[in-house]
Amino acid sequence: MTRLSMFNSPFLLGFDDLERLLDRSAKASSDGYPPYNIEQIGQDGLRITLAVAGFFEAELSVATEDRQLVIRGKQRDDAERVYLHRGIAARQFQRSFVLAEGIEIVGANLDSGLLHIDLTRPKVESRQRVIKINSGGKSRAKSARTIDLAAEDVSS
């Protein structure tokens, strides 16, 4: 089966990683548990809040794996309790968020059944670079190497 790519345009070179990130995020968003909010805190801050009622701090983990924030929860069953009705599920979960390049996790806090994870966004700096073009009777392969080695950074 052939998969249709969103990034198959000849003008979108080197976006393979972005396509993989989109695939990962689509798979991760299929489960709705636990519910969460994402809010902006200040100009460069973000906060992810997950509703994790019934979980203790020791039953939760927050980690980064590759370019993903991964939150896991696993409750222990209390063998001494006898339930006549069990409407509050004690289930494990894993919730993942794909992180943009440079996003940093500032900290995590568990308060009243809500897990808050604070992040900061990097400031985007524009860069400009001029590539020197060499001419002469050189072969194409040698010219390409010369262009890469002769690149000059232009400071704004």
N, C-alpha and C positions, 0 to 999 in steps of 0.2 A: 504494500500500500504506500503510495507516495503522499508525503505530507506537504501541504502548501505553506510556504513561509511568508510571513509579513515583511521580512527584510530581504527579499530577493531582488530588489532594485539595484542596478549597477551604481547608483548614487549613495547607497548605504553600505559602505565598506567597513568591515570590522565590527559589526553589531551582533555577532553570533552570541557573545556573552549576554547581551541584553535580551535576546530571544530566549535563551535558556532561563534567565531570571523570570521572564514573564510566564514561561511554562511552569516553573516551580511555584510561583505565586498563585497561579490558577489552581494547581493541585492542592495547595495548602488552604485555600479559602473555601473548600467544599464542605467542611464541618462547621456548624454554627456554635459549638461549645468550646470553651466558655465565651459568653458574649463579651464584647470589648468596645471601647471608645478610643478614638485618636483625636487629640486636641492640640492646638498650638498654644504654647506657653511663651510669651514674649515674642521678640522678633526672630530669634534663631533656635528656639526650643520647641520640642514636641513632647507629649506625654501619652503613653499608651496605658489605658486602665482596663484591667480584666476583672470580671466578677468571679471570684474564686471562693465563694462562701463555703465554709466548712473545712477549708484547707489550712493546715498549720504551716508556718514558715519552713519547717524541716521537710515538708511534703512537696515543696515547690522548688524548681530550679530555673534560673535565667542564665542563658549562655549565648555566645555568638559562635556560629559554625559557618565557615566561609563568609558569605556576605548576607547571612540570615541571623535574625534574632529568634531564638528558639526558647519558648517557655513550656516547661513540662510540669505536670502535677500528677501525683499518685497518692491516693489515700489508702491508709491501712484499715482493714476491716476489724472491728472490735468483736471478737468471738464471744464475749460475755453478754452482749446485747441480744435481746430477743425482740424482733420487730413483729408487730401485728399488722402493720402497713408500712411499706417503705416507698415513700414518694420522693424523697431526696436521694438522688443517685450518688453513690460513692464510686465515681468512675475516674479513670485516668484520662489525661488529655495531653495533647501536644499542639501548640499554636505557634505558627512561624510567620515572621514578617521579613520580607526582603528589604535589605538596607542599601541605600545609595552609597556611593563611594564617599568616604570621609565622615559619615555619621558616627558619632560616638555615644556610647551609653554612659550617662552621668551617674545613675544609681537606680535602685529599686526599693520600694517601700510597701509593706503590707499593713493595711489599716481598715478595720471594720469590714472584712471580707472582700476588699478591693486591693488588687496588686497594681501599684503605680510604677511605671518604668519611664524614667526621664531620659531624653536624648537631646543632643545638640546637632544642628546642621552646620556644615562648614560654609564660610563665606566664599562665594564664587568669584574668582579672579579671572579677568579676561586676559588671554595671552595672545600675542601676535608674534609671528616668526617669518622672516624673509629667507627664502632659499636662493642661494646663488646659483645661477645657471652658467655652466661652463660650455664653451663651444670649441670646436677644433676637430680634427680628424680622428677622434677616439671611437672605439667600439661602444655599442650601447651598454653592455654590461659594465664596462669600465666607467662610462659616464654616469651611470646610476650610482655606483659606489662613490664617485667624486661628489655628486650632489649631496648624498647623505653626510659625507665627511666635511663638506664645506658649508653646512648649514650654520647660519649666524642668528643668534637671538637678538631681538630688538626690544629694548626696554622702553616702557611707556613713560 
